Amino acid sequence: MTLSLFDQFASPALLGIPLIAIALTFPWILLPSSTSRWLDNRLSTLQSWFLVRFTHQLLQPLNFGGHKWALVLTSLMVYIITLNLLGLLPYTFTPTTQLAMNLGLAVPLWLATVVLGLRNNPTNALGHLLPHATPTVLIPALIIIETISLFIRPLALGVRLTANLTAGHLLMQLIATAVFVLTSLMPPVAMITSVVLLLLTLLEMAVAMIQAYVFVLLLSLYLQENI
């Protein structure tokens, strides 16, 4: 039973070839492309409205130097949301449930913000390692603690996204299995459980979007510290 629960998180393969590359490139195919028409269709209009609102909300706390990251952060947000929502469909694979995948997104972007801070303002970047008015006795310990907390940031980003999506998928599979078993034994209970499964699916859709937003929002906060 334990193995069957976690089989959904294994990367699918066809003839020994991993299919995760298709899962990673498929979201870009679904997104509507811009046209030369004066008026776009409803889907493109909704997408443009969402991107404008999100970009405005994301860049509001950043200064002018952080606006150069607007395209990267917005694209990352849309990409993760699409991957998370596609993973809720039956017989699909969610790449963002893989810790290696999430760390592959978090570590380079976090490292870019750190390198940017060290290049543009090294005094301010290194000053985050030592709070103001720290007693002399506590300086070595605080520098070590702040350094560890700095390097834990990308790990926390990846683990947070992986844990939330994995827990949701496992809970949905457990409730779906309960519905399948109870259908022949206790149909009324199975109907109630089906309603719970539907509500949980809606909740997981919200979690998929919120976790993508939190991932990008924390990256923008790390960027703000270094610019």
TORTOR-848400 format. One record per residue (C-alpha): chain; residue number from 1; x, z, y; residue in three letters. Coordinates in nm, 4 decimals, always signed. Example, Ala and Ser with C-alpha at 12.3 -4.5 7.8 and 13.67 -1.06 7.14 Angstrom:
% residues 2
("A"; 1; (+1.2300; +0.7800; -0.4500); "ALA")
("A"; 2; (+1.3670; +0.7140; -0.1060); "SER")
//
This chain:
% residues 227
("A"; 1; (+0.0000; +0.0000; +0.0000); "MET")
("A"; 2; (+0.2833; +0.0816; +0.2370); "THR")
("A"; 3; (+0.4521; -0.2508; +0.1779); "LEU")
("A"; 4; (+0.1304; -0.4472; +0.2305); "SER")
("A"; 5; (+0.0737; -0.2760; +0.5659); "LEU")
("A"; 6; (+0.4120; -0.3763; +0.7029); "PHE")
("A"; 7; (+0.4220; -0.7239; +0.5497); "ASP")
("A"; 8; (+0.2479; -0.8563; +0.8607); "GLN")
("A"; 9; (+0.5587; -0.7759; +1.0660); "PHE")
("A"; 10; (+0.7913; -0.9810; +0.8453); "ALA")
("A"; 11; (+0.9057; -1.3083; +0.9986); "SER")
("A"; 12; (+0.7288; -1.5959; +0.8178); "PRO")
("A"; 13; (+0.9345; -1.8699; +0.6580); "ALA")
("A"; 14; (+0.8665; -2.2142; +0.5152); "LEU")
("A"; 15; (+1.1101; -2.3545; +0.2586); "LEU")
("A"; 16; (+1.3543; -2.0830; +0.3608); "GLY")
("A"; 17; (+1.3357; -2.1796; +0.7293); "ILE")
("A"; 18; (+1.2191; -1.8981; +0.9643); "PRO")
("A"; 19; (+0.9135; -1.9970; +1.1662); "LEU")
("A"; 20; (+0.9726; -1.7482; +1.4449); "ILE")
("A"; 21; (+1.1131; -2.0307; +1.6603); "ALA")
("A"; 22; (+0.7729; -2.2019; +1.6523); "ILE")
("A"; 23; (+0.6019; -1.8756; +1.7424); "ALA")
("A"; 24; (+0.8364; -1.8359; +2.0401); "LEU")
("A"; 25; (+0.7869; -2.1885; +2.1738); "THR")
("A"; 26; (+0.4130; -2.2179; +2.1063); "PHE")
("A"; 27; (+0.3013; -2.0226; +2.4188); "PRO")
("A"; 28; (+0.4556; -2.2802; +2.6523); "TRP")
("A"; 29; (+0.2505; -2.5549; +2.4843); "ILE")
("A"; 30; (-0.0763; -2.3712; +2.5480); "LEU")
("A"; 31; (-0.0191; -2.3093; +2.9180); "LEU")
("A"; 32; (-0.1822; -2.5774; +3.1366); "PRO")
("A"; 33; (+0.0616; -2.7884; +3.3352); "SER")
("A"; 34; (+0.0221; -2.8786; +3.6992); "SER")
("A"; 35; (-0.1295; -3.2138; +3.7907); "THR")
("A"; 36; (-0.1223; -3.4429; +4.0923); "SER")
("A"; 37; (-0.4963; -3.4119; +4.1469); "ARG")
("A"; 38; (-0.6333; -3.2585; +4.4623); "TRP")
("A"; 39; (-0.8595; -3.0261; +4.2622); "LEU")
("A"; 40; (-0.7496; -2.8599; +3.9379); "ASP")
("A"; 41; (-0.9799; -2.7621; +3.6559); "ASN")
("A"; 42; (-1.1142; -2.4090; +3.6196); "ARG")
("A"; 43; (-0.8416; -2.2981; +3.3779); "LEU")
("A"; 44; (-0.5609; -2.4099; +3.6092); "SER")
("A"; 45; (-0.7344; -2.2497; +3.9076); "THR")
("A"; 46; (-0.7717; -1.9203; +3.7199); "LEU")
("A"; 47; (-0.4085; -1.9338; +3.6103); "GLN")
("A"; 48; (-0.2887; -2.0013; +3.9658); "SER")
("A"; 49; (-0.5012; -1.7169; +4.1027); "TRP")
("A"; 50; (-0.3655; -1.4773; +3.8408); "PHE")
("A"; 51; (-0.0034; -1.5759; +3.9060); "LEU")
("A"; 52; (-0.0423; -1.5410; +4.2827); "VAL")
("A"; 53; (-0.2036; -1.1975; +4.2545); "ARG")
("A"; 54; (+0.0497; -1.0729; +4.0029); "PHE")
("A"; 55; (+0.3478; -1.2038; +4.1979); "THR")
("A"; 56; (+0.2174; -1.0419; +4.5150); "HIS")
("A"; 57; (+0.1635; -0.7111; +4.3369); "GLN")
("A"; 58; (+0.5046; -0.7257; +4.1706); "LEU")
("A"; 59; (+0.7092; -0.8196; +4.4761); "LEU")
("A"; 60; (+0.5335; -0.5877; +4.7181); "GLN")
("A"; 61; (+0.7720; -0.2907; +4.6658); "PRO")
("A"; 62; (+1.0805; -0.5154; +4.6553); "LEU")
("A"; 63; (+1.2837; -0.6152; +4.9571); "ASN")
("A"; 64; (+1.3607; -0.9761; +5.0447); "PHE")
("A"; 65; (+1.6603; -0.9946; +4.8106); "GLY")
("A"; 66; (+1.4410; -0.9200; +4.5097); "GLY")
("A"; 67; (+1.2058; -1.2101; +4.5858); "HIS")
("A"; 68; (+1.4588; -1.4443; +4.4274); "LYS")
("A"; 69; (+1.3573; -1.2956; +4.0919); "TRP")
("A"; 70; (+0.9904; -1.3890; +4.1365); "ALA")
("A"; 71; (+1.0031; -1.6915; +3.9058); "LEU")
("A"; 72; (+1.1929; -1.5065; +3.6316); "VAL")
("A"; 73; (+0.9699; -1.1986; +3.6333); "LEU")
("A"; 74; (+0.6440; -1.3923; +3.6572); "THR")
("A"; 75; (+0.7441; -1.6296; +3.3771); "SER")
("A"; 76; (+0.8474; -1.3357; +3.1601); "LEU")
("A"; 77; (+0.5156; -1.1638; +3.2255); "MET")
("A"; 78; (+0.3092; -1.4704; +3.1281); "VAL")
("A"; 79; (+0.5294; -1.5334; +2.8245); "TYR")
("A"; 80; (+0.4970; -1.1801; +2.6845); "ILE")
("A"; 81; (+0.1221; -1.1674; +2.7519); "ILE")
("A"; 82; (+0.0716; -1.4963; +2.5685); "THR")
("A"; 83; (+0.2814; -1.3828; +2.2711); "LEU")
("A"; 84; (+0.0948; -1.0520; +2.2507); "ASN")
("A"; 85; (-0.2505; -1.2094; +2.2708); "LEU")
("A"; 86; (-0.1696; -1.4835; +2.0196); "LEU")
("A"; 87; (-0.0521; -1.2140; +1.7790); "GLY")
("A"; 88; (-0.4046; -1.0679; +1.7725); "LEU")
("A"; 89; (-0.5430; -1.3831; +1.6110); "LEU")
("A"; 90; (-0.5864; -1.3810; +1.2307); "PRO")
("A"; 91; (-0.3015; -1.5147; +1.0189); "TYR")
("A"; 92; (-0.0578; -1.5191; +1.3095); "THR")
("A"; 93; (+0.2805; -1.3594; +1.3679); "PHE")
("A"; 94; (+0.3659; -1.1477; +1.6722); "THR")
("A"; 95; (+0.7347; -1.1839; +1.7674); "PRO")
("A"; 96; (+0.7090; -0.8938; +2.0133); "THR")
("A"; 97; (+0.6600; -0.6505; +1.7246); "THR")
("A"; 98; (+1.0261; -0.7132; +1.6381); "GLN")
("A"; 99; (+1.2627; -0.4683; +1.8066); "LEU")
("A"; 100; (+1.5464; -0.7230; +1.8041); "ALA")
("A"; 101; (+1.3286; -0.9705; +1.9916); "MET")
("A"; 102; (+1.2316; -0.7184; +2.2592); "ASN")
("A"; 103; (+1.5888; -0.5963; +2.2991); "LEU")
("A"; 104; (+1.6955; -0.9583; +2.3344); "GLY")
("A"; 105; (+1.4652; -0.9809; +2.6357); "LEU")
("A"; 106; (+1.5379; -0.6374; +2.7825); "ALA")
("A"; 107; (+1.9162; -0.6068; +2.7539); "VAL")
("A"; 108; (+2.0220; -0.9289; +2.9367); "PRO")
("A"; 109; (+1.7770; -0.8741; +3.2228); "LEU")
("A"; 110; (+1.8676; -0.5066; +3.2598); "TRP")
("A"; 111; (+2.2374; -0.5966; +3.2496); "LEU")
("A"; 112; (+2.1799; -0.8612; +3.5168); "ALA")
("A"; 113; (+2.0286; -0.6004; +3.7504); "THR")
("A"; 114; (+2.3225; -0.3644; +3.6913); "VAL")
("A"; 115; (+2.5823; -0.6370; +3.7480); "VAL")
("A"; 116; (+2.3967; -0.7470; +4.0603); "LEU")
("A"; 117; (+2.4081; -0.3939; +4.1977); "GLY")
("A"; 118; (+2.7771; -0.3502; +4.1182); "LEU")
("A"; 119; (+2.8604; -0.6821; +4.2848); "ARG")
("A"; 120; (+2.6533; -0.6478; +4.6016); "ASN")
("A"; 121; (+2.6654; -0.2730; +4.6653); "ASN")
("A"; 122; (+2.8974; -0.0918; +4.4237); "PRO")
("A"; 123; (+2.8929; +0.2350; +4.6212); "THR")
("A"; 124; (+2.5161; +0.2632; +4.6082); "ASN")
("A"; 125; (+2.5024; +0.1530; +4.2424); "ALA")
("A"; 126; (+2.7558; +0.4130; +4.1343); "LEU")
("A"; 127; (+2.5905; +0.6712; +4.3579); "GLY")
("A"; 128; (+2.2900; +0.6780; +4.1253); "HIS")
("A"; 129; (+2.5116; +0.8424; +3.8643); "LEU")
("A"; 130; (+2.5557; +1.1528; +4.0813); "LEU")
("A"; 131; (+2.2579; +1.3056; +4.2668); "PRO")
("A"; 132; (+2.3077; +1.4266; +4.6209); "HIS")
("A"; 133; (+2.4252; +1.7859; +4.6804); "ALA")
("A"; 134; (+2.5206; +1.8416; +4.3171); "THR")
("A"; 135; (+2.7234; +2.1606; +4.2512); "PRO")
("A"; 136; (+3.0853; +2.0879; +4.1695); "THR")
("A"; 137; (+3.0614; +2.2601; +3.8319); "VAL")
("A"; 138; (+2.7776; +2.0310; +3.7189); "LEU")
("A"; 139; (+2.9323; +1.7019; +3.8347); "ILE")
("A"; 140; (+3.0980; +1.6025; +3.5012); "PRO")
("A"; 141; (+2.7889; +1.6885; +3.2966); "ALA")
("A"; 142; (+2.5507; +1.5091; +3.5330); "LEU")
("A"; 143; (+2.7636; +1.1948; +3.5392); "ILE")
("A"; 144; (+2.7548; +1.1839; +3.1581); "ILE")
("A"; 145; (+2.3782; +1.2454; +3.1479); "ILE")
("A"; 146; (+2.3018; +0.9834; +3.4128); "GLU")
("A"; 147; (+2.5271; +0.7303; +3.2398); "THR")
("A"; 148; (+2.3498; +0.7870; +2.9085); "ILE")
("A"; 149; (+2.0100; +0.7561; +3.0763); "SER")
("A"; 150; (+2.1239; +0.4309; +3.2371); "LEU")
("A"; 151; (+2.2186; +0.2764; +2.9028); "PHE")
("A"; 152; (+1.8996; +0.4022; +2.7366); "ILE")
("A"; 153; (+1.6804; +0.2030; +2.9751); "ARG")
("A"; 154; (+1.6869; -0.1318; +2.7866); "PRO")
("A"; 155; (+1.6388; +0.0516; +2.4569); "LEU")
("A"; 156; (+1.3352; +0.2304; +2.6012); "ALA")
("A"; 157; (+1.1924; -0.1017; +2.7214); "LEU")
("A"; 158; (+1.2219; -0.2606; +2.3786); "GLY")
("A"; 159; (+1.1039; +0.0423; +2.1810); "VAL")
("A"; 160; (+0.8006; +0.0969; +2.4068); "ARG")
("A"; 161; (+0.6769; -0.2587; +2.3640); "LEU")
("A"; 162; (+0.7492; -0.2636; +1.9903); "THR")
("A"; 163; (+0.5912; +0.0751; +1.9165); "ALA")
("A"; 164; (+0.2683; +0.0108; +2.1066); "ASN")
("A"; 165; (+0.2056; -0.3295; +1.9516); "LEU")
("A"; 166; (+0.3052; -0.2170; +1.6014); "THR")
("A"; 167; (+0.0778; +0.0879; +1.6135); "ALA")
("A"; 168; (-0.2155; -0.1228; +1.7311); "GLY")
("A"; 169; (-0.1679; -0.3838; +1.4589); "HIS")
("A"; 170; (-0.1425; -0.1181; +1.1888); "LEU")
("A"; 171; (-0.4563; +0.0583; +1.3095); "LEU")
("A"; 172; (-0.6500; -0.2686; +1.3192); "MET")
("A"; 173; (-0.5405; -0.3544; +0.9657); "GLN")
("A"; 174; (-0.6363; -0.0098; +0.8352); "LEU")
("A"; 175; (-0.9846; -0.0280; +0.9893); "ILE")
("A"; 176; (-1.0326; -0.3872; +0.8719); "ALA")
("A"; 177; (-0.9398; -0.2805; +0.5186); "THR")
("A"; 178; (-1.1906; +0.0031; +0.5421); "ALA")
("A"; 179; (-1.4630; -0.2417; +0.6501); "VAL")
("A"; 180; (-1.3823; -0.4699; +0.3564); "PHE")
("A"; 181; (-1.3999; -0.1836; +0.1064); "VAL")
("A"; 182; (-1.7120; -0.0211; +0.2526); "LEU")
("A"; 183; (-1.9128; -0.3454; +0.2731); "THR")
("A"; 184; (-2.0152; -0.3270; -0.0945); "SER")
("A"; 185; (-2.0266; +0.0521; -0.1186); "LEU")
("A"; 186; (-2.1913; +0.1681; +0.2053); "MET")
("A"; 187; (-2.3142; -0.1215; +0.4210); "PRO")
("A"; 188; (-2.4418; +0.0971; +0.7107); "PRO")
("A"; 189; (-2.1053; +0.2706; +0.7401); "VAL")
("A"; 190; (-1.9348; -0.0682; +0.7189); "ALA")
("A"; 191; (-2.1440; -0.1928; +1.0122); "MET")
("A"; 192; (-2.0463; +0.1073; +1.2235); "ILE")
("A"; 193; (-1.6809; +0.0590; +1.1278); "THR")
("A"; 194; (-1.7069; -0.3079; +1.2254); "SER")
("A"; 195; (-1.8238; -0.2054; +1.5723); "VAL")
("A"; 196; (-1.5272; +0.0318; +1.5942); "VAL")
("A"; 197; (-1.2987; -0.2549; +1.4897); "LEU")
("A"; 198; (-1.4450; -0.4790; +1.7600); "LEU")
("A"; 199; (-1.3923; -0.2138; +2.0255); "LEU")
("A"; 200; (-1.0384; -0.1556; +1.8994); "LEU")
("A"; 201; (-0.9675; -0.5283; +1.9218); "THR")
("A"; 202; (-1.0781; -0.5287; +2.2855); "LEU")
("A"; 203; (-0.8581; -0.2259; +2.3461); "LEU")
("A"; 204; (-0.5625; -0.4005; +2.1850); "GLU")
("A"; 205; (-0.6150; -0.7020; +2.4095); "MET")
("A"; 206; (-0.5927; -0.4697; +2.7079); "ALA")
("A"; 207; (-0.2854; -0.2990; +2.5604); "VAL")
("A"; 208; (-0.1199; -0.6382; +2.5051); "ALA")
("A"; 209; (-0.1573; -0.7242; +2.8737); "MET")
("A"; 210; (-0.0743; -0.3762; +3.0031); "ILE")
("A"; 211; (+0.2432; -0.3475; +2.7980); "GLN")
("A"; 212; (+0.3662; -0.6838; +2.9244); "ALA")
("A"; 213; (+0.2951; -0.5718; +3.2793); "TYR")
("A"; 214; (+0.4754; -0.2382; +3.2261); "VAL")
("A"; 215; (+0.7755; -0.4195; +3.0760); "PHE")
("A"; 216; (+0.8133; -0.6446; +3.3811); "VAL")
("A"; 217; (+0.7258; -0.3673; +3.6268); "LEU")
("A"; 218; (+1.0046; -0.1428; +3.4973); "LEU")
("A"; 219; (+1.2482; -0.4324; +3.5209); "LEU")
("A"; 220; (+1.1457; -0.4829; +3.8833); "SER")
("A"; 221; (+1.2034; -0.1119; +3.9525); "LEU")
("A"; 222; (+1.5507; -0.1342; +3.8002); "TYR")
("A"; 223; (+1.6112; -0.4372; +4.0206); "LEU")
("A"; 224; (+1.4954; -0.2493; +4.3297); "GLN")
("A"; 225; (+1.7493; +0.0265; +4.2616); "GLU")
("A"; 226; (+2.0349; -0.2242; +4.2658); "ASN")
("A"; 227; (+1.9445; -0.4402; +4.5638); "ILE")
//
